[in-house]
Amino acid sequence: MDAVMARRIALGLAVTAVLVVSGCSSGASGDSATTASPAPEVSLVPITPIEATNLGGTPLDKETLQRTALTLIDLPADFDIAADPVEDLGLAPAPSTSDSDKSTTDPAACAAVLAPIATQIPGSTASITKMFTGPDFTSIDQDSASFADGAAAATAFRTMQETLASCAEYSGTDADGTTVSYRVGARHQPSVGDASFSYRIITTSEGFTLVADVVVAAVGTTLTQLSATAPTPIAPDVLGSMAVTAAQRLNVPTP
């Protein structure tokens, strides 16, 4: 399956996992989200695309993107690296289609929401994806894509926002055929890098919810997308600190 489908299935499986354990307690401390709760009625602000101007510089290669990515030391406690089956474990790529895969998205174009930048916007010169898992169905993902020049990076920056703006509400099914609904809206986050925008996705299935808060930053000709997903929203200052670090790392001196 491609990266878009993999991300969608991962979100769907996480919702399913919440459903399975919603009546159970792990015995963890009180500040940990150990049980699911009904989806909150949260009003989301419509997304109004902004422009990234004056982007420029030299594209970063994959090795440099890997070197500048967030690591465990930059994340909250109790997170671990989620190994990539292909790059880290050496497994063969999964087939692009599967008879058992019942995942769908309506409208289909909204399948791009939260997909890695390089999947949403073909033509990047290099890209990476990093995934981390934490306690109680939490995850933090970062993906980055470098483009040939500032104009291409600015176009990618705008296109991602246009997709989000057209997908304020959509629905679908996960790999098992379970119905999932999505709501998308803008959120406030102090600007990082040369330009940035932030949004929230509320994913609901059978009355339970996951919240993904996302920051997308442009630094030179590179875009990076940082998302934190959990049953309850991540603390804004925690996401903000990671976003600042991610953007600063991409300020790589070029020869």
N, C-alpha and C positions, 0 to 999 in steps of 0.2 A: 504494500500500500504506500501511497505517497505521503509526504510530510503533513499535508493538510488533513488527510484522512486520519493519520496517526494521532494528531493533536485532538481532533474531534472525538475519536474513540477514547482517548485517554480521559477527556473531560466526562464523557458518558460513563465510563467504567468507574470513575471516582464518585459520580452521583449514585451509581448502583451500589457501590461499597457503603456509602453513607446510609442508603436505605436498608441494607442488610444488617447493619449494626445499630440502627437508630434506637433500638430498645435496650441496648447493652451499655454497661459502664466499664471502662478500662481500669478504674481505680486510680487514675492519674490525678495530679494536683488540680485544685479548683480553677487555676488560670488556664487550663488546657481545654480545648473544645472536644469533649469526649463523646458527645451525642449530637445528633442532628436536630435542628429545630425547623419549624415551618418557615417557608420563604417569607421574608419581610416585605411589606408593601413600601418599597422605596421609590420615590420620584427621581427619575434620571433626567438630567439636563440634556437637551438636544446638542449634538456635535456640530459646531460651526468650524469648518476647516480654516486653518491658518497657513500662511506661506513661510517657507524657509528660504531666506535670501542670503546672498553673498557666501554661499557654500563653495568651497574649493580646496585644492590640495591634491596630494597623490593618493590613489587608492591603496588600501592595505591588503596584503596577501593573506592567505588562510593561516599561515604560521603566525603572523603578527596578530591576527584576530584571536587566535587561540591563546596567545600569550597575554593579551589585554583583557580577556574575559574574567568575569567574577569567579572567585574560588570560595571554598568553604569558610575561609577566614573572614570573608566579607559578608557572610550570611548570618542570620540569627542562629542560636544554639540548636543542636539536635537535628540539623539537616545533613543529608548525605548525598553523594553524587549518584544520579540515576544513569547507569551505564547504557550507552548506545549499542543496540544489538549488533549493528553492522561495523561501526568504526572501533568500538571498544572491545567487543566480544568476538569479532571476526565471523559472525554468522552471515549467511546469505540474505540478501534483501527479501523482505516478504513480497509475495506476488501483488501486483497492482489491483487485482480483483479477487474476490473470494465469494463462493456460493453462500457461505454462512454469514457474510457481512451484510447486515440489514440497515446500515447507517445511511441517512438521507439528510438533506437540508432544503428548506423551502423558505425563501427563494434560494436557488442553487448558488448564486453569487455570494451569499452570506457565509458559505463554507470557508471563505478566505479570512473571516474574522479570527484573529488570534493565531492564524497560521504563521510560520516563520516568514520573515520579510522576503527572503529569496524565493519562497514559494509563491507569495502574493505578487511579487514584481520580478518577473524573469529578466535575466540579463546582467545580474550583478557579477563583478569580477571575482569575488570570493565571499564565502559565507560560512558561518558556524552556528551550531545550536548546542546549548548546555542546559541540562535538566537536573534539578535537585528535588529530593523528596524529604518531607518532614513528618512530624507526628500528626495524628488525627486528620489524615487526608489533606494535608497541606503540601503545596509544591511551589517552587520558584523556578522559573525558566528564563533564560536569556538567549536571544539569537541576534546575530549581527550580519549585515551584508554591506559590502563596499562596492561602490559604483565608479564608473570610468571617470566621471567628472561631476562638478557641482550641479550642473543642470539636470543630469540623470538622477542624482540624489534628491534634489528638490522635487522632481516629478514623482519619485517614489513616495516621498514624505506626504505630498498632497493626495496622491492616489489612495494611500492607506486610509486617510481621513475621509475621503469621499465614499469609500466602501463602508466605513463605520456609520457615516451619516445616513446611508441608504438602508442600513440594517438595524434600525432602532428596535424592532421586534421581529423575531423570526422563530421558526420551529424546526423540528427534525426528529430523527430517531438515532439511537446509538447502535453499536454493532449488533446488539441483541434484539433490536427492534423496539426498545423502550422509548416512549415519547419524551422528548426533551424540549423545553421552551427557553428562549434566550431574550434578554433585554439588554440594550447597549446604550450608554450615555456618557457624556463628558464628566470629568471630575477635575477638581483643582489640584494642581501640584506645581510648586515653584519650578520655573524653567531651568533646564540643565542643558549643557552643551551649547551649540550654536542656535538651536531651536528645539522645542519639544512640545508634545501634547500628551495628555493623559486621559484614560477612559476606564469605565467599569463595565464588566459583563456579569449579569446575574443569570445563572444557569439553574433551571428548576425542573425537577422530575418527580412526579407523584407527590407533590407537596413539600419536597425538601430542596435545599438550595446549596449552591456553591457560588462564591463571589470571587471574581478575578479582577484585580486592580492592575492597570498596565500603564507604563510610561514608555513612549517612543521618543528617542533623542537623535538628532542629527549632529554629527561632529565631522567637519570637513566633508568628505564624500562618502562617509560611512553612516549608516543608520543602525541603531541598536534598540531592541525591544525587550523590556524587562517586565515580567508578569509574576504576580503572587496570587495564588489561588487557595482558598480555604472556606470552610463553612461560614466563617465570619470574616469581615474585611481585615486586612493587615493594617497595623498602625501606620498612619500616613508618614510619620517621621522615619519609620524603619524603611519603608519603600523609598522615601526621598533620599535617605542616606545611601542606599544601594544604587539609586539612579545617579547620584552625584559621582560616586566612585566609578561606575560604569562609563560615564561620559569622560571623566578625567583620564581614565586609562587609555581612551581612544585618541587623546592628544599626543600622538606619537611623533617625535621629530623625524622628518624625512631628509634624506641626503640632498 
